[in-house]
Amino acid sequence: MFVFKAAVIGAGTMGIEIAQAIATAGIPVLLKDVDDDYVERGLDRARAIWQGRVDAGRLDPEAMAAQLAQLSGTTDYSGFGDVDLVIEAVPERIELKRELFAELDAVTPGHSILASNTSALSITEIGEVTIRPDKVVGLHFFYPASVARVVEVVEGEYTSPETAQAAASFVSAIRKTPVRCGELPGFIVNRILCTAMSEASRFQVETGAAYTEIDSALRDSKAAPIGPFALSDLLGLDTVLHVGNFLEEQYGSQKFLVHPQLRELVAAGDLGSKTGKGFYEHS
């Protein structure tokens, strides 16, 4: 199945990056959120991404205008009657996602694929609220989705082979690399990434080394382009804690240790770069 029109639910950090990537590939995409201000901020962020490419000489203004024309914002479902694929990028709460998928099941055509950008939750459990669980799949993008190439195509218990293949083909169509996997906790990338972050956290707790020292050592050795604590701030400490708690619960603290300072920061409302403070201070 070819995707002639797509939609993204959630105009936050990930949602707008996903929508921008789809529009860049020339596919019309609706960006939906519950408030006009959220939608406008998301569209402004997309324009800034394209403008940055123009300023860097990697995109001409005419191409930017053509790509921007593929992206439109909305606060309702009036334009969802002909979408072929919907990707949700709302907060990682299973109750919220299930409620949203029940709504999408009612407002989209029967052939539409319903995809979740969840980084850890069960695709099977999300899809059970629909009458088309065979058309529910995970499409886990990575930040920044406008640049990051890999997308995990996560198959739930009921996801049909046709849906998984169509989702993988869509990922290829927007010039990214699909990696198909099952819905084991953490999928592929987060199991690897969180294991590495867990070991960095364990080392910091045991030695008292500065966050900057660990991040610099990994970056300077080219083991990673950005250190684990700086990356956590960038991703949002609330998101990192949610995934960390889930994996620790699934696999045990010996394999996935959640840094105690991470819990304290989130409890204090210090969520990283988006609030101005996390493991680091941000302007």
Secondary structure, 3 states (H helix, E strand, C coil): CCCCCEEEECCCHHHHHHHHHHHHCCCCEEEECCCHHHHHHHHHHHHHHHHHHHHCCCCCHHHHHHHHCCEEEECCCCCHHHCCEEEECCCCCHHHHHHHHHHHHHHCCCCCEEEECCCCCCHHHHHCCCCCHHHEEEEECCCCCCCCCEEEEEECCCCCHHHHHHHHHHHHHCCCEEEEEECCCCCCHHHHHHHHHHHHHHHHHHHCCCHHHHHHHHHHCCCCCCCHHHHHHHHCHHHHHHHHHHHHHHHCCCCCCCCHHHHHHHHCCCCECCCCECCCECC
